[in-house]
């Protein structure tokens, strides 16, 4: 299973591609690709968004489901989704403690 | 400190306007990311895991209070209320929006700061001893030479596209506090037998994936030859440094592959042609820059010793702080104060906007308007009257910056690691936090004595792990974090690269491993005066390996 991630051009915020080509700040809302066809479609949408200068650094990442919630396989991507594992009072790690990466 | 002249102001202002235009063109889509990326990097703007990162140059780690206040303003207005001091004596903001960066740069320019050459394959911020201009053991203040190098290297057309980045450090006392032997060029100020000032010149040091100790190619370079000799080194590097492989492009590889004698001969040949050129520094020019760094007029404050003794007798916390966080000043009524940014369980190098303002106020009130950033991620007030120490300490207690751990086991260097950095393979900061918490007890820390732990979250070694007495390198193995330990590194006048001690440790094992190493040292040291590094150099790795792996090695 994969989903598509990028950083928003204007502020660098980590974002994930959701249904309908929207970029969301919450990985839980991202569209999960379960087959090669969907992966290709997500990638094409990402390429087009990068070409429109909405996002940069577009990547497909591997995910799994843990207790019904989507979770990136790599720690790096879990930290991108949940925020730094320090300064728990600040930023997205404060807004979404449930996404704590470790 | 150095003040911008008209030329400097116009130059930085023009650069801000140029970048404002570039950002506008990027946001409007006129520039592609491929076109824009090198431009943003030239202005210190990186893209990391969660956001952009802005790296601000702090030349030779010298800051004025008005500059610190501006950093606080930027932290509050455009970031999340804090900043991070780095091992390069710079400051990083980890959350700025690209659209705000031009305004941040304009705010910085108003206090004579910028982000130029904090990235890219150019000559980066020149670093220096954080006690410069104050230390009792100093031969001369290294900062005027660092400033001359800064002016000469800023947008130097010949050296803006080097094979790779290039770092120069200058230190001014016999004891090297700027780690000059792990820089591309290290300059160690000294006097010759006739009392002339000059430098021992080291070339080809560096950390990263191929750590190398620099080679001394000149025992004494007269000060007037600083720019001609540096130019000669850079010309040899620019011509022969490898551009085919990023990992072999630093000058350390060139020195290693060429051989020190041959490289030295090449540099001397270039130097012979440049020695009497316009690069020769006139005494008047050196003196003009020197004047900017004239020490403040320090009034006699002989009451300090008695005041300190009385206060220390009444306040154990103050006494502990005096024992660790002071450095001997040229003037016996004064001292240099280390403000530890290593509170137990805090993030090494991080400082809140309110703390920045408070430090600025302390520098104005008690510190003759001077603040320094150390490569060990602490701050320094270089000139404080001993008579004012209690007042300074009390204020530091109030703002949470009075940790008495300078040089102790909890004074840990850590890079941002995988919590922020796109290059990292593992986290550094949580490891530092856990080790500091384990060794929090002040008595225990003091019993252990001088011990430098340095942690990097990837092989690029921003956390200087190779020169940690205990170095910790985070790697990724089978999708998990693993920490490799090195022992016996040191980044001073007796520089050494640490030895890998054995297999790595998981995140839940690394603090125990560090504790085992520390306990092994305590069991083997001759007495309390034998520091960790001395014991390690005397005994080698064997007893530490035995303590860490002995049982499992025997079981295997």
HADDOCK unambig.tbl for C-alpha pairs under 7 A between the chains (distance, minus, plus):
assign (segid A and resid 10 and name CA) (segid B and resid 27 and name CA) 6.81 0.50 0.50
assign (segid A and resid 10 and name CA) (segid B and resid 97 and name CA) 6.33 0.50 0.50
assign (segid A and resid 10 and name CA) (segid B and resid 98 and name CA) 5.46 0.50 0.50
assign (segid A and resid 10 and name CA) (segid B and resid 99 and name CA) 5.79 0.50 0.50
assign (segid A and resid 11 and name CA) (segid B and resid 51 and name CA) 6.62 0.50 0.50
assign (segid A and resid 11 and name CA) (segid B and resid 52 and name CA) 6.98 0.50 0.50
assign (segid A and resid 11 and name CA) (segid B and resid 96 and name CA) 6.99 0.50 0.50
assign (segid A and resid 11 and name CA) (segid B and resid 97 and name CA) 3.80 0.50 0.50
assign (segid A and resid 11 and name CA) (segid B and resid 98 and name CA) 5.18 0.50 0.50
assign (segid A and resid 11 and name CA) (segid B and resid 99 and name CA) 6.69 0.50 0.50
assign (segid A and resid 12 and name CA) (segid B and resid 47 and name CA) 6.87 0.50 0.50
assign (segid A and resid 12 and name CA) (segid B and resid 50 and name CA) 6.68 0.50 0.50
assign (segid A and resid 12 and name CA) (segid B and resid 51 and name CA) 4.12 0.50 0.50
assign (segid A and resid 12 and name CA) (segid B and resid 52 and name CA) 5.26 0.50 0.50
assign (segid A and resid 12 and name CA) (segid B and resid 97 and name CA) 6.35 0.50 0.50
assign (segid A and resid 13 and name CA) (segid B and resid 50 and name CA) 5.59 0.50 0.50
assign (segid A and resid 13 and name CA) (segid B and resid 51 and name CA) 5.04 0.50 0.50
assign (segid A and resid 14 and name CA) (segid B and resid 50 and name CA) 5.29 0.50 0.50
assign (segid A and resid 14 and name CA) (segid B and resid 51 and name CA) 6.84 0.50 0.50
assign (segid A and resid 53 and name CA) (segid B and resid 29 and name CA) 5.83 0.50 0.50
assign (segid A and resid 74 and name CA) (segid B and resid 479 and name CA) 6.24 0.50 0.50
assign (segid A and resid 76 and name CA) (segid B and resid 418 and name CA) 6.68 0.50 0.50
assign (segid A and resid 79 and name CA) (segid B and resid 419 and name CA) 6.67 0.50 0.50
assign (segid A and resid 80 and name CA) (segid B and resid 49 and name CA) 5.74 0.50 0.50
assign (segid A and resid 80 and name CA) (segid B and resid 50 and name CA) 5.87 0.50 0.50
assign (segid A and resid 84 and name CA) (segid B and resid 419 and name CA) 4.50 0.50 0.50
assign (segid A and resid 84 and name CA) (segid B and resid 420 and name CA) 6.51 0.50 0.50
assign (segid A and resid 85 and name CA) (segid B and resid 419 and name CA) 6.17 0.50 0.50
